[in-house]
């Protein structure tokens, strides 16, 4: 290029710049994400600076350093090159970059809750994650379940122990009830109670043995009648511990009513108020036995 009119000799562009047209009066900077390094004095050739294609693309994971486009370099840890190759962008939550080359998802069992992390944090047992790229330890290991509260105050009345999330992001992890099974990732709603047991809905941490092995059942979470105590009873039974016997079909069930009469008394009502008429029928039957 020549910067002065009338000059009979052109000057080779500086490193990081090229003259893109014949007769240029100045040099253009290499595009973002590319560079054109300097060479020893006397060894530079005009042909190295006469087209933008002479600018070399930065290696993967690097950006153009500074304003002169003479070299490339990595971003700081916790970030990665932006799409234009001219700047760095911070890693999103759930991702980290140790070298500054690229952000990668946290593996299962690790998490990052904030932007710009150079490393993922390990979950403190019994906590874990179910998927890669997690922003919190949102699950519990096998033999534990995710409680319905941050500290598990209610759950601790019925299980051995509840451990709060040390980071304060998620509900507590509680030990599985002795009458239930908890696989990894279980929640208060999805714990599987043992056969011949009962609980008062999917959000109840209390699990009790049934007096009548034919009365209780284990419903599928979210299934029909699965949101209250009746969902844990077989057809013909309802209320606490499935002790209240209903009519099966249109005919009364004398054998079932006699069975109810022999069960020990509960310290709380065993039938809904709406069933008062049926309770009267049951009382009359017991008097006749």
JOJO-V414131 format. One record per residue. N is the residue number from 1. RES is the residue in one letter. PHI is phi in degrees with one decimal (none if undefined). PSI is psi as a letter, one per 40 degrees, with the letter a starting at -180 (NA if undefined). Layout:
N RES PHI PSI
N RES PHI PSI
This chain:
1 X none i
2 X -135.7 h
3 X -95.2 e
4 X -125.0 h
5 X -65.0 h
6 X 90.8 e
7 X -71.0 i
8 X -100.1 e
9 X -137.5 h
10 X -94.2 i
11 X -110.5 h
12 X -69.5 h
13 X -60.8 i
14 X -70.3 i
15 X -55.5 i
16 X 85.7 e
17 X -135.7 i
18 X -139.5 i
19 X -98.9 h
20 X -87.2 e
21 X -135.2 i
22 X -67.8 h
23 X 80.0 e
24 X -60.9 i
25 X -94.0 e
26 X -154.6 i
27 X -108.7 i
28 X -101.7 i
29 X -72.4 i
30 X -57.3 i
31 X -65.5 i
32 X -57.5 h
33 X 85.0 e
34 X -129.7 i
35 X -154.3 i
36 X -141.9 h
37 X -75.0 i
38 X -80.2 i
39 X -124.9 i
40 X -62.6 i
41 X -57.3 h
42 X 90.6 e
43 X -104.3 e
44 X -75.3 i
45 X -120.3 i
46 X -56.7 d
47 X -65.6 e
48 X -81.5 e
49 X -133.3 f
50 X -107.7 e
51 X -161.4 i
52 X -62.4 d
53 X -69.2 e
54 X -71.6 e
55 X -76.8 h
56 X -87.9 i
57 X -73.4 h
58 X -63.0 i
59 X -57.7 i
60 X -57.7 h
61 X 87.8 e
62 X -125.9 i
63 X -130.2 i
64 X -66.8 h
65 X -95.0 h
66 X 70.4 a
67 X -101.9 e
68 X -100.4 e
69 X 56.6 f
70 X -102.6 e
71 X -158.8 i
72 X -121.4 i
73 X -159.6 i
74 X -79.3 i
75 X -77.7 i
76 X -70.2 i
77 X -53.9 i
78 X 90.5 e
79 X -144.3 i
80 X -149.0 i
81 X -61.1 h
82 X -72.1 i
83 X -59.8 d
84 X -81.2 e
85 X 72.0 e
86 X -106.9 e
87 X -147.5 i
88 X -111.4 i
89 X -128.6 i
90 X -69.5 i
91 X -66.9 i
92 X -74.3 i
93 X -54.9 i
94 X 89.3 e
95 X -136.1 i
96 X -148.6 i
97 X -142.2 h
98 X -80.9 d
99 X -106.2 e
100 X 87.6 e
101 X -83.2 d
102 X -159.1 i
103 X -89.7 h
104 X -124.6 i
105 X -67.8 i
106 X -66.5 h
107 X -75.1 i
108 X -57.6 h
109 X 95.9 e
110 X -129.7 i
111 X -154.7 i
112 X -143.8 h
113 X -98.7 e
114 X -131.5 i
115 X -77.5 i
116 X 71.1 f
117 X -91.7 i
118 X -90.8 e
119 X -157.2 i
120 X -87.1 i
121 X -91.5 i
122 X -81.6 h
123 X -67.2 i
124 X -86.9 h
125 X -59.5 i
126 X -93.8 f
127 X -90.5 i
128 X -158.5 a
129 X -126.4 i
130 X -94.8 d
131 X -135.7 i
132 X -73.9 i
133 X 76.7 f
134 X -79.8 i
135 X -103.7 e
136 X -159.4 i
137 X -85.8 g
138 X -95.9 e
139 X -145.9 i
140 X -118.9 i
141 X -71.0 i
142 X -56.3 i
143 X 79.0 e
144 X -131.7 i
145 X -140.9 i
146 X -82.2 h
147 X -73.2 i
148 X -92.8 e
149 X -134.2 i
150 X -65.4 d
151 X -110.3 e
152 X 70.0 f
153 X -58.9 d
154 X -70.2 d
155 X -60.5 d
156 X -62.7 e
157 X -73.1 e
158 X -123.5 e
159 X -125.8 i
160 X -67.5 d
161 X -161.1 i
162 X -128.3 h
163 X -115.6 h
164 X -70.8 i
165 X -69.8 h
166 X -63.3 d
167 X -89.9 e
168 X 74.8 f
169 X -95.6 d
170 X -128.3 i
171 X -61.5 i
172 X -69.3 i
173 X -100.9 h
174 X -115.1 i
175 X -64.4 i
176 X -65.5 i
177 X -62.9 i
178 X -61.8 d
179 X -103.1 f
180 X -144.2 i
181 X -125.6 h
182 X -130.8 h
183 X -84.6 i
184 X -58.6 h
185 X 91.8 e
186 X -66.4 i
187 X -122.0 i
188 X -56.6 d
189 X -79.7 d
190 X -108.5 e
191 X -61.6 i
192 X -106.1 h
193 X -79.5 i
194 X -69.1 i
195 X -61.9 i
196 X 64.3 f
197 X -129.0 i
198 X -148.7 i
199 X -144.9 i
200 X -87.2 g
201 X 102.5 i
202 X -73.5 e
203 X -107.3 e
204 X -95.3 h
205 X -81.8 e
206 X -84.9 h
207 X -124.4 h
208 X -124.8 i
209 X -76.0 i
210 X -85.6 i
211 X -76.0 d
212 X -113.6 h
213 X -65.7 e
214 X -91.9 e
215 X -91.6 d
216 X -96.8 i
217 X -146.8 i
218 X -111.8 h
219 X -78.1 i
220 X -80.8 h
221 X -58.0 h
222 X 85.0 e
223 X -79.3 a
224 X -62.4 h
225 X 57.3 f
226 X -97.0 e
227 X -101.9 e
228 X -141.7 a
229 X -62.1 d
230 X -64.3 d
231 X -66.4 e
232 X -97.2 e
233 X -115.1 i
234 X -76.4 i
235 X -58.8 h
236 X 100.5 e
237 X -134.1 i
238 X -161.4 a
239 X 71.6 a
240 X -59.4 h
241 X 56.2 e
242 X 57.4 f
243 X -83.5 e
244 X -85.1 h
245 X -96.3 h
246 X -99.1 i
247 X -69.9 h
248 X -96.0 h
249 X 72.0 b
250 X -104.5 e
251 X -104.3 h
252 X -67.0 i
253 X -118.7 g
254 X -56.4 d
255 X -63.7 d
256 X -68.3 d
257 X -63.7 d
258 X -63.3 d
259 X -63.3 d
260 X -61.8 d
261 X -60.8 d
262 X -85.5 e
263 X -72.6 i
264 X -63.6 i
265 X -73.3 h
266 X -93.9 i
267 X -77.9 e
268 X -142.0 i
269 X -55.9 i
270 X -103.6 e
271 X -144.1 i
272 X -65.7 i
273 X -57.2 d
274 X -64.9 e
275 X -98.7 f
276 X -57.3 d
277 X -62.2 d
278 X -68.9 d
279 X -63.1 d
280 X -63.0 d
281 X -61.2 d
282 X -63.9 d
283 X -64.7 d
284 X -61.5 d
285 X -66.3 d
286 X -64.3 d
287 X -67.0 d
288 X -84.4 e
289 X -81.5 NA
